[in-house]
Amino acid sequence: MRGLFEKAEEAAAFLRRKGAAPRALVILGTGLGGLGERLEDAFSVPYAEVPHFPRSTAPGHAGRVAFGRHEGVPAMVMEGRFHYYEGYPLEEVTLPVRVAKALGARTLLITNAAGGLNLAWAEGDIVAIEDHLNLMGASPLRGENDERLGPRFPDLSEPYDRALLDRAAAIAEEHGFPLRKGVFVAVSGPQLETRAEYRWLRSMGADLVGMSTVPECIAAVHAGLRVCALSVVTDRCDPDHLEPVKVEKILAVAAAAAPRLERLLLGLLRHA
């Protein structure tokens, strides 16, 4: 039975034959696709064709990986991600990170659509994640460690690269829009939270809540990649004025924020 290292190498070999040699991996969240079309000399591959890749079943995820260049920097863009709630173990959820590392990537840029626990923020705000809480009840590193992938006990004292965070702030200022900074909490989902759970998460110091990003970050740090993660606040999680969340609204808010998020990602790619 093939281990994680062998699976990543096989997927990388398949993509390398197609011309993939990225310096950066970009993982796009719900409703935030389209960046792959902005790359020069772009080509894409459906997830179903890549060895060992799961299928993306979440709404607003195109389910393909794009390759190309931005200002000479080669990139790998995941147009849609895999989630723990889809039934995949975190080892499979984070496989693209391992594959990107095998292809030569050294930076991971992540986006997601998140619920806003910080009530000072508005829907559509973009937040740079400074730190996280992992409440998914699992880790992509659980089980026997393969030293070819990374160390047994990777340090997470600075999971999100400070230089990339500073660069993102400078890009946002240059383009004239605010970039918030906050703490992201990852939960397993797929159900949304109760009023009591929102109060609890806020009391823990979380500013955002979502069902992704943290596993990819952990795998990337394990692999020695620099990480920058950006969230779009798609709904306000106010336990005292809670309204049912509609997926259509989340997609619409994410789409409205996409041009600003794209400016950030393209600017960050120059420094990948």
N, C-alpha and C positions, 0 to 999 in steps of 0.2 A: 504494500500500500504506500503510495507516494506521500511524502511529508510536505510541509508547507514550503520549505526551501525548493524542493524539486518542482512543485506546482508553479511557484513564482517564476522559476527559471524556464519552464516549458512555455508559459504564457508570454514571457519576455522574448523568448526565441522566436515565437510566432509573430509577434509585433515587430521585432527587429528586422525580420525578413521583409516586412512591408515598409521599412524605412524609418521606424520609430527610434529616436535617440533624444528623449526630452531632458532638459535641464530642470524643469519644474513640472509638478503635477498639480492640476487645478481640479477640485471636486466641487461641482455645482449642485446646490440644493434645490428644494421644491420651488418650481416656477421661475428658476434663475438660469435656465439654459440659454444657448445662443452664442456664447463666447467663442466656441469652436469655429463658427462661421466667419469670425473676424480675423482669424489667423491667416497668414500668407502660406501658399502652397499646401493648403489644408486637405486632409483626407480623413475619413472616419471609418470605424469598424463597429458593427453591432456587437453588443456584449455576447450575444448568442454564438458568435463565431470565435471568440477568444477562449482558448483552453482554460477550463476550471472556473471561468467567471460565472457568477450567479446571474439570474434574470432580475431586472428592476421592475417591480410591480406597483410602485407608489405613483399617485397622480402627479402630473407635472414633471415627470422624469422621462427624457427621450430614450434612454437605454442604449447609448452608444458612446464610444470613446473616440475623440478627435485628436489629430496630431497636426502640427504646423509650427510656424514661427511668428513671433512678434518682435519687430525691430532686431531681427537676427537671433533672438533667444528661442530655442526650440522648446515646445510645451506639449504636454499630454493633458487633455481636458476631458474629464468624466462628466458627460451630460446626463446627470442622474446618478444617484448613489444606491447602495444597498443598505438595508436597515435590519437591525436585530428583530424588530417586530414582524418582519416578513418571514421569519422562521429560520433565517440563516445564523449559524454560529458566528461569533465575532471574528474568528479566524478567517472566514469567508468574506465577511463584511469589509475587512481591511486588506484583502488580497491585492487590490489595485495599488496600495501603498508599497507593498513588497515588490510588485512587478515594476513600478516606476523606479524604485531603488535599483533593481537589477538592470534597468535600462540606462542608468546613469543619473537619475534625478537627484538633486540635492536640496530642493525646497518643496514644501507642500503648502498650497493656498486652498483654504476651505471656505465655502459659503453655506449658509443654511437659512431657512425661515424659522423664526423662533417666537415664542410667546413672551411678551414683555412683562416681567414682574416688577421692574422699576417704573412706578407710575408717573415719574417725572418725564418719561419718554413718550413719544407719539408713535402711532402706526406709521410705518415707512421709514423710521429712523434706522440708520446703519450703525452697528456697534462692533468695535474691535474687541475680541475676547482676550482678556488679560490673564484669566485663570479659570479653572473649572472645578465642578463637583461631579463625581461619577456615582450616580445612583441607579445605574443600570443593573447592578447586581452581578456583573460579569466583567472580565477583562480579556482583550484579545491575546494577552500573554499567558493566560492560564494553561497549565500543562507543562510538559517537558520543554525546556528551552533549547533552541538550536543556536549555538554561538555564531553560526554563519549569518544569522539574521540580526543578532544583537545580544547585549548582555542579559544575564538572568534578572538583575535588579536595576533597570534604568532609572536615572534620577529625573524627577519631575518638579524640581524646585523652580524651573523656568520653562514650562512646556511651550509657551508662545514667545517667539523670538522678539526681543525688545527692539532690535534694530529695524525689523520689519514693521513692528507696531509704530515706531516713530516715523518710518517712511510713509505708512498709510495715513497717519495724521497730517503729514506735510502735503500729500496728494489731495486729501480732502480740502485742506485750507486753500490750496492752489486753485481748486475748482469751485470754491465758495459754498461748500455745504459742511454741516457739522458731522464729526465722527465721534460717537460716544465710546466709552470704554467700560467694560463690566465683566462680571463673573457669570459663566454659563453653567447650568446644571443639566446633565443628561439623564433622562429617564427612559425606561424600556418601551412604553407605549404598548399598543397604538391608541388606547383610550386617552382622552385628555384628562386633566386633573380636576379634582373636586375643589370646592371652596376651601375646605380645611387643608388640603394639600398645597394649594397656592399660598395660604398663610404660613404654613410650615416651611416651604421653600424660601419664601421671602425672609423668614426669621433666621435662616441659615446664611443669609448674605448673598443669595443668588439674584441676579438682575434679569436673567433670561432663562427660559426653559425650552428644551427640544429633545428630539429622539435620535440624534446623530452626533457627529463631529468628534466627540471625546474618544471613541474607539480608534478613529483614524489618527487623531493626535497622538495617542499612546503608541500606536504602531510606528508612527513616523519618528517619534523621539527614540524609540527602541532601535530603529534603523539608522539613526544619526542624521535625520533630515531636520532642517529648520522649518518652523510652522508659523503660519499666520492664518487666523480664522476670523471671518466676518459674518455677522448675523443681520438679517433684516427683521425688524419687529413687525410682525404681521397681525398681531392682535394683542390687546391689553388685558392682562390677567388680574383684574381687580376683583377680589373675592366679595367685596361689598356691592359691586355693580356688575355682576357676572352675567354675560349673555351667551347663548349658544354660538359656537364657532362654526362657520360654514367654509368648506374647502374652497369653494368658488371665490370667497372673499380673500382668503389667504393667498390664492394664486394671483388675484388682481392686485393686491398690495405689493406682493413680491415683484410682479411685472412692472409696476410703476417705479419701484426702486432700482430696477435692473440697470438703467443707464448710468446711475451714480456708482453702483457696485462694479460695473464693467470698467469705469474709469480707474477705480482703485486697483482692480486686478491687473489691468494692462500696465498701470504704473508700477506695480509691484513686480511684474514679470521682468521689467528692465533690470531689476536688481536681484533676480533669482540666482 
